[in-house]
Amino acid sequence: MRNSELLIGLVIMGISAQAQELAGVWDATVLANGSRVPFRFVIEGRQDNITGVFSNGRDSYRSTKGSFDGRKLEFEFDYYATKLEAVFEAGELKGQYGRAKRWYDFSARLAGTVPESPGAPEIGGEWEIETVSAKGEKAWRLIVLQKGGRADATVLRIDGDTGLLSGSFDGEKFLLGHFSGARPGLLEIRRGTEGTLNLRLNGKEYAARRPEAARAAGLTGPTDPHQFTGVKNASEPLRFSAPDLHGKLVKESDERFRGKVVLVNVMGSWCPNCHDEAPFLAELDRQYRSRGLEIVALDFEEAEQLADPARLRAFVKKHGIEYPVLLAGEISEAKEKLKQAENWNSWPTTFFVGRDGLVKGAHAGFPGVASGRLHEEAKREFTRKVEDLLEQRQLSERED
């Protein structure tokens, strides 16, 4: 073997060994709003077959493309239109994650053993957070799963939850972080007095009580997502008209919707809670389409994404969506284009349209898998509403 061939072989072996060294679970952080947000990041495979994975509990957000040359690591996430670029040196990854106009400083080291956290207070279960939100809410839910000094939590608002915040007790407080490629979150939890929790969520201070304690104190509970949004005139059809991803104009008066139960889903591929909801809607579509259900999504995007909806196409592919997704307009145009809606301000929002073409209800937001039983309850309620609306035609036909 010539010296040059030997040298090339040694270089290839070195790159392969380093790529193998990258595989595993990493303790990562991104810098958001002046704070380091901790989260777990997983790297799988090697070299040009390398994959990066953001985790949100049971949900995984895998890179759609990846490469590693022995020093520089790159991952692309088409459904977010983002990329991770980092340099591997001295056992550490340093770089940036994001897209144009929004980049996060990124760093990571291979995860070590989680230390024991003696003396951690009991914070598990459901709590209510007092707030006066810009959307008119008086309370949010805090859901905590605790095992000793480790805890997973999420905050559920009208739009949906914050994703799974995970971390541990450091002797003074629980420090929990979340980042699944979007919506970085940092939550500090301390036990307060008289059974309360003192919270610091993304730099803002809150107090939380058990639901029964909140009622005893005369506090209003979390907003009902079924009662939050409606339509101004329930005797008018909910109108929409926009092109699908193939350029075909789709309208509510089209034959495909006539006599059907229709879910009109307002969403955006940029919206984390829309990512939470999309797999469920795709499943609902496959299960009930043959019985007369139609789902149509009204998608609002930034101008550049409307010109080339690459991120939306990747969103559709990732979540297995088969129902039509319409390019409804820019995000700033949504209020005007949804002027039939009343008190609409949540991403996502789904309107339930009966077989007569009239709106029978709406659901604001969607709780993701991090919300546990509330996620399962939301799916059951959606399904029950769809089944009730599908049954109405059959009852009418039997009566005739």
C-alpha positions, 0 to 999 in steps of 0.5 A: 500500500502506498503512503498516500493510500495509507494516509487516506485510510487513516483519515477515513478511519479517524472520521468514522471513529469520531462519528461513532463518538457522536452517537448517543444522548447529549446534554444540549442548550440553546441561548434564548431570551438571555438564558441557557435552556437545557434539553436532551438531543440525540445523535444516531448513525455515522458520517453521511448517514447521521441523524439528529433528533429533538425529543418532546416526550413520545414525539420525535423530531428527526433531521431530514438530512445530516452530514459530518466530516469529522469536524463540522456537523450539519443537520437540516429539519425541512418541516421547520425550515431550520438547520443545525450547524456545529463544530465538534472539538474536545468532546463538545459541539458548538454552533447555531440552530435556526433559520434566517432572522432567528438563530439560537446559540447551540452547545452540547456535551455527551450526557453523563449520569444524572446525580441524585437529588435528595430532599426534593419536595413533592410537586407532582400532579396538576396545578393551576397558574394564576394569570391574566393573559393577552388572550383573556385567560385567567388561569393555565394548567401546570402538569407535573410528573415527578420521580424523586429529584427528576421531573417532567412538566408542561404548561397548558394554555388556550393555544396548547402546551409548552412541550415537555419541560424536563430536568431535576432538583438542584437543591433549591429548585427544579430547573426544567427545560424544553426545546424540540426545534421550536418554542424554547422553554425554561421553568423554575419551580420552588415550593411556596407557602400554604401549598403553593408553587412559585414559578418562573416561566421564561423569565416571568413570575407566577404562582400555582395552586391545586385546583381545589385550593384555587376554587376555594380562593374564588379563582376562575379556572382555565378557559374551556377550549370548546367555549372560547371561539365561535362564529358571529352568525351560526346560520351562515356557512363558514366560507373559505376559498384558497389554492391547495398545494397543487394550485387548485382552488378549493371552496366550501361550496365544492361538491366534495364538501356537500352533505359532509361533516367538515373540520376546518382547521386553521394552522401554520407550519411554523406553529408548534401546537399545529405540529402537535395536532396534525398527526391526530387530524391525519389519523381522524381523516383516515378513520372517518373519511369513508363515513363522510368526514372531510378535513381541510386546513387553512394554512397561514404563512410568512410571505416567503413560504407562500411563494415557495411552501417547502416547509409546508410540504415537509410538514404535510409529509412528516405528519402523513396528511392526506386532506387538502391544505390550502394556502390561505394567506399571510399570518397578518391576513388571518384576522381579516380572512377569518372575519366570520369567526368570533374571538379567534386568536389561537393557533391552531383552531378547528371549526366543526361544520355539520352536514348542513354546512353550518358551524356546530362548534369550535375547539381552540388550540390543541394539547400535545402529548406532554399534556398526558390525560388532557391530550387523550381527553381532547382526542376523545372529545374531538372524536365524539363530536365527529361521530355525533355529527356523522350520526345526525344524517343517519338519524334524519334518514331513518326518521324519514 
